[in-house]
Amino acid sequence: MSDQPHAPALPTTDISLRGEEHVRLYRETNGEQGSIWNGVPILLLTTKGRRSGQPRTIAIIFTPHGDGWVIIASRGGSPTHPAWYLNLLDEPRAQVQVKGDVYEAVARTADSPEREQLWAEAVKTWPSYDIYQSRTSRQIPVVVLEPLRNLNAVE
């Protein structure tokens, strides 16, 4: 038995987490599991389905930006935008969970020159974004999520 103090547990990195399982585990553990994926930070984004009107939640890589976050609508370089991005175009208000903190936020698509600055920062977080851009003729949108209020805060 060691007399040395235990180091605090680090968030679990699990490259196998995907989709609904990732969202479930993230929520159940307040991000203790699932907030780091492949060595990068993850948040949960809940949008309103543009057709169904139902909430849709995804786990997505983010880059911190001021008080908010930047996410990239890459879809791995697909020729079409991801559904979550189309949902945000229809209804820019969303819910964002970063670890145990849940926020109401508003999304906007960054325009030049801000887009290029934010893209460069996002590529530092996930270099594959440049590969994804090379796979498609569409300009991959850079989305800024600006918090409106912390839903955990007591009012």
N, C-alpha and C positions, 0 to 999 in steps of 0.2 A: 504494500500500500504506500502511495506517495504522499508526502506532506505538502507538495506543491498545489497551489489553488488551481481549480479547473478553469480553463479558458472558456469564455462565453461561446455558445453554439453559433456557428455561422449559418446563414441561410443555405438551404440545400440546393445544389446544382444538379439538375436531372435532365439530361438531354432527351430522355424518352417522353417527357410530359408533352402532351399535345391536346388541343381542342377542349372538349367538355371536361375531360378528366383533369386537365391543367386548371381550368376555371374552378372546378369543384374543390380541388385540393388547396388552391390559393385561398378561396373563401373560407374553407373550414379551419385553416390555420392562420388566418389573418396575414397571409403572405410569408409566414415562417417557412413554408414550402411553396415553391413556385415563383417566388419573387426574383429569383435568379435562374436563368435558363441558358445553358451553353456559355456561362460566364458573363451574361449581360442582364441588365435590370428589366423587369417585366411589370407592367401594370395591367389591371383589368379595365376594359372599356365596355360600357353598356350603352348601346344606341337603341333608338326606337326603329323597329323594322318599317321601312317605307311602304310596304305592301300590307303587312300583317298588323302593324301597329303594336306588336308585341316587343318586349325588351329582348335584345340580342347582346350577349356578352362574349368577348374574346380576350385572350391573353395576348399581349403585344409588347414588343421591345419598345423602350422609350429612352429619350435623352432629356435630362432635366433642362429647363429653360426658364430662368427667373423664378417666379412662384409657380410656374406651370410645367408643361411637358411637351415634347415634340415626338410625334409618331410619323411613320413613313407608310404610305399607301402603296407598297411595292408589289404585293401578291406574288413575290418571287420572280418578278419580271414578266408576268402575264400581260397579254395585250389589253386586258380589261381591268378596270378598277375593282378593288375588293368591295364586297357588299357593305361592310361597315362604313366605308368612305361614302358610298352613294347614300347610305342612311343619314350620314352627317350633313351631306349637301341638302337633303330634304328637311332635316331637323337638326340644327347645330348644337342643341343642348344635349348633354350626355352625362353619364355618371362615370367617374374615374375612381378606382381603388388602387392606392399605392400602399402596399403592406396592409396595415390595419386601418389606415385612414381612407375615408370615403368622401368624395367631393361631388358637388354639382359643378359642371364645367360647361364652357361654350367652346366650340371648335371653329377654327378658321383655317383656310388654306393660305399658306404663305406665298407672297408674290416676290418677284425680283426687286431689289437685290437681297432681301431678307432670306428668300428661299435658298439661295446658293450658300449663304453663311450657315444656315441651319442644316442644310444637307451635309456640308463639310463636318459639322459637329456630329451629326448622326452617323456618318461613315467612320468616325473615330470609335464610336460605340460598336457598330456592326459593319465592318468593311465590305461585306457581301452586297450592300446596297448598290455599290458601283457595278458589281457584276449583274445584279438584277436590272439596272438601268440599261446596260449593254444588250440585254435580251429583248427589249421592247422599244417601239418607236414612240410610245406615249411618254410624256414627261411625268415621271412618278411624283405625285403630290406629297408635299411636306405639310403636315397638319400640326397646328399649334393648339393645344388644349389649355385654356385659361380658366383657373378655378374661380367660381362664383362664391361658393361657401363650402365650409367643411361640414358635412352632414353628421359627423361625430360630435361636433361642438354643442354644448348645452346652450340653448338660447333663452 
